[in-house]
Amino acid sequence: MPPRDPRRPATKYASPLSGPPTAALREIARTLSAASDLDTTLDLFAHKTTAVLGVDSCSIYLLDPEGTGDSRGRPDRPPLRLRASTGLARAAVGRVTLRVGEGLTGEAVRLGQPQFASEAQTDPRFKLIPETHEKSFRSLLAVPLLSQDRIIGALNVQTRRYHDFTPDEIELLSLVGDLAAGALEKASLHDSMQIQLAELTALARVSEAVTAPIYLDEMLGVVTEMAAKMMNAAVCSIFLVDDAGRNLILHSARPADRANRLRSSIPIGHGILGRAAKDGQPIASLDVRADSRYLSTDAARNEGLVSLLAVPLSVRERAIGVLSCYTAEPHEFSAEQIALLSTLANQTALAIENARLVTNAAMVREMHHRIKNNLQTVAMLLRMQIGDGRGLDARDALNESVNRILSIAAVHEVLSEQGFRLVDVKDVIERISRTVAQNMIPPEKEVRIAVEGEAVVLPSRAATALALVVNELLLNALEHAFVDRAEGEVRITLSHTGAEVVVEVADDGVGWPSGSKQKPPQASLGLEIVETLVREDLKGKLKFKRGRRGTQAIVRLPRTVE
């Protein structure tokens, strides 16, 4: 213990530090017994010690196991972090650190003995930290916090007036420190148990979510939300490897607006997330804003995102995606946090694989069902072709059948590209138009086919029926509208009204005789197919109009078909 400062006479400081210790210890003990969690215990203890001992400041530093270690980077020497104070700047609490052996407080921890200075500012052992605003303090006494012969931190008190601490005062503060150390250990254990309980509860909820019969996107949304709560993260996201195995694609994020301003596609092997997917190992970054491995430093800076932990979603040693969490403040992720997020990632990866297997099985059943329906439709069309009384030769009959089958195929081509359940009919009609133009317009004629209007999205069965209807109306126009004409146009328009979907097929051809008002006089198999499909499959209405130039066929479908 350093000797008393001989330059100053001992002064009686009006404080219980120089009086009987029993009452002070009793008051502090009662305060400590009333707290449970660590932060509350620290705050109450600092305030009660300041009041009872009559000092101007009481500060508590605890060893931070998640810190960066000492100046030499030794992991066994974690720093001392300021956790509570009544006299130092509030902004410094939780941010300021001291190395073990640094300053009077760090020296008390290094030696395991009290350290004091009556003129602290001039003592060579003193460490001035500007962020604490402690220049107004003069005398300082620091004692180690020992719990079961293990140092967990340090306690210091400061006064604004000169004070020469006596051995009794040092012993009293050492007793206070021992009393506090036990309570802080108990509170820390309480917090640890609460954290573990919260983590187990969150994992249980995630397990329930990933095994529940919900869609994949909904399940991923639950996972990112729970991960954000578990990790106290500003943003959490899930990227999955695309079908080509070359890129990570964003599938879920909480909150979505902040994550979407980062990257939504990352090449495998590039950036922190891409490397985590390639190497199959967690990667942490203390500050992505200054990390050369990170791909979106400007976006992260704009969104206030600092530290990042990315863990792979792996199944059978194969990464299928990455789960990532960002914090808004610099944070060193502990081994426990990395293990926790990795456990969550492993559960999520298995759930994704199971969901894909279930989806694939459902797709196979749905494909069998659709193929059966389409074969029945083809069989119906061929039977109607056989009964056609126009006497077409075999080549023409086969050409008509081929076009009808290609119309059905166009629906499933769009399904395979855009989705499993719904079809963009406008896209289908554009494909049909190109096929018909290539196969059915004679070289000597120049007939343009235009598709206009709004997108119409229908279930596959209704889309197939409507595709066949448009195909037949288009073939009918090409066959009859441009007799003895070298050029013309067929315009197909899609639109919505309040209760109906409307599809119009209009040509600028020769039209039909004025005596035929309801429909063109040319009876054909194509029009019979159109009427049957509109009436029976689409539950709609068909109407023809004769204009000054050409013919207009109008198909009206109830919106319920959507």
JOMOHU-V823902 format. One record per helix or strand. SS is the DSSP state (~ for helix, > for strand). FROM is the first residue (numbers start at 1). TO is the last residue. If there is no record, write none. Layout:
BEGIN
SS;FROM;TO
SS;FROM;TO
END
This chain:
BEGIN
~;16;18
~;21;33
~;38;53
>;57;63
>;80;85
~;90;92
>;97;98
~;103;111
>;115;117
~;120;122
~;130;132
>;139;147
>;150;159
~;167;211
~;216;230
>;235;241
>;247;254
~;256;260
>;265;267
~;271;279
>;283;285
~;288;290
~;297;303
>;308;315
>;318;326
~;335;386
~;394;418
>;422;424
~;425;440
>;446;453
>;457;459
~;460;480
>;487;496
>;500;507
~;525;537
>;541;546
>;551;558
~;559;561
END
